[in-house]
Amino acid sequence: MIKLVLEIVIMLVVVGVVGITLSLNTKSEGLGAAITGASDTYRGAVGVEEQKRQLLRTLCYTFVVLSLIHALASNFF
């Protein structure tokens, strides 16, 4: 039961990561920036773009932690 809930939450996080990655404004920065989130400018994006990047960063960290918990739960349950 715990593994099933974790798998559903992980899938929702993955959909969120993909959606936010596709919505980032990286038209002038190339495909590499869209994949890595890197930018050629030295100052951060303002407003909505910076909030999207911060949410993306949080979702990615959440994905890593949930995947680790799922792997540990798979070994013990």
N, C-alpha and C positions, 0 to 999 in steps of 0.2 A: 504494500500500500504506500509506504513512504517513497519507494523508488518510482512508482507511477506518478505521484504528485511532483517529485523532483524532475522527472522527465517532461511533464507538461509545463512546469515553470521554465525549464531550460529552453524548451521550444519557443515559448513566448518571448524570452529574452533574445533568442537568436533572430526571431522575426523583427523585434525592435531594433537590433543592431543592423540588420540588412536594410530596414526601412530608413533609419536615420542616415546610414552611409549613403544611400541613394539620394537622399534629400539635401545633402551638403552641397553648397555652392562651390564647385571646383572646376568650373568651365575653363578658366584661364590657367589653371595650375597643372593640368594634365591628368592622365590616368593614375600615375604613381601617387599623386597627392590624394586622390579619391580612395585608394586602397589603404595607404598608410596614415592618412590624416595629416601629412606634412604640408607645410606651406612655404612659399618662397619669400614671403614678407617677414619682417622682423617684429612687427607688432601684431597682436592678436586680432582676430576678427571681432567686430563690434556687434552688439545686440543679439539677434536671434541665432546667427551662425556660431557665436561663441557658446551660447547656451546649448545648441545642438551638439557641439563637440564635447562639452562637459557631460551631457547626458550620455553620449556615446561612450566616453571613457568610463563612466560609472557602470553602464550596462556590460561593457567588456570585462571589467573587474568582477562584476556579479556573476557573469558566465563562468569565469575561471574558478571562482570559489564554489559555485553550485556544481560544477563538473567534478571538482575534487571531492566534495561531499558525496556525490552520486557514485563515484568510483569506490570510495571507502564503504559506502552502504552496500554496494554490490558484492564486496568481499565478505562482509560480515552477516548479511541477511540472505 
